[in-house]
Amino acid sequence: MPIYIMMTKLTDEGRKTIKKKPDRIKEVNKEVEAMGIKILAQYAIMGPYDFLNILEAPDNATVTKLSVELGSRGTVIPSTFPALTVDELIEALKK
């Protein structure tokens, strides 16, 4: 399945939510997985983004649906990027 990188920024509301209820992060992860998306890795990071997630999903439409769902809640602003392994890139360049 394709791999995606999702980076998210917390909104003010999102920061309030996880400060009051840090376990909300894991609850959202369960919702993501119920959509057929596997979370391969998840990191809290410093800088312009608050979280970096490496996801495996069936297709672009599924990841787009996730991005819209999360963004519509008003707690995070997601940015999602499709990712290729270096070997996949090399094979694509050879075609």
SVG drawing of the C-alpha trace seen along z (x, -y; Angstrom):
<svg xmlns="http://www.w3.org/2000/svg" viewBox="-15 -29 32 31">
<polyline fill="none" stroke="black" stroke-width="0.4" points="0.0,0.0 1.1,-3.6 2.9,-5.5 2.0,-9.1 3.6,-11.6 1.1,-13.7 2.4,-16.7 -0.1,-18.5 -0.2,-21.8 -2.3,-22.1 -4.8,-25.0 -5.4,-26.9 -8.4,-24.5 -6.2,-21.5 -3.6,-22.6 -6.3,-23.1 -7.7,-19.6 -4.5,-17.7 -3.5,-19.6 -6.7,-18.6 -6.8,-15.1 -3.5,-13.9 -5.0,-10.4 -7.1,-12.1 -4.1,-11.6 -4.5,-7.8 -8.3,-8.0 -7.8,-9.8 -5.3,-7.2 -8.0,-4.5 -10.4,-6.6 -7.7,-6.9 -7.2,-3.1 -10.9,-2.5 -10.8,-4.4 -8.4,-1.7 -5.2,-3.7 -2.3,-2.2 -0.1,-4.4 3.4,-3.2 5.1,-5.8 4.1,-8.9 6.2,-11.6 5.6,-14.8 8.1,-17.3 9.2,-20.9 9.2,-23.6 6.4,-24.7 4.6,-21.4 3.6,-19.6 3.2,-16.0 4.7,-13.9 2.9,-10.7 3.9,-8.0 0.8,-6.4 0.0,-3.5 -3.3,-3.9 -5.1,-2.2 -5.2,-5.3 -5.1,-9.1 -8.9,-9.3 -8.7,-7.6 -6.0,-9.9 -7.8,-13.0 -10.9,-11.9 -8.8,-11.7 -7.3,-15.1 -10.7,-16.7 -12.1,-14.9 -9.3,-15.9 -9.1,-19.5 -12.9,-20.0 -12.7,-19.4 -10.8,-22.7 -8.1,-21.1 -5.4,-20.5 -4.3,-21.7 -3.0,-18.7 -0.5,-18.7 -0.3,-15.4 2.4,-14.2 2.6,-11.0 6.0,-9.3 8.1,-6.9 10.9,-4.8 14.2,-5.5 14.0,-2.2 10.5,-3.0 11.8,-6.3 14.7,-4.7 12.4,-2.1 10.0,-4.9 12.9,-6.8 14.1,-3.8 10.7,-3.4"/>
</svg>
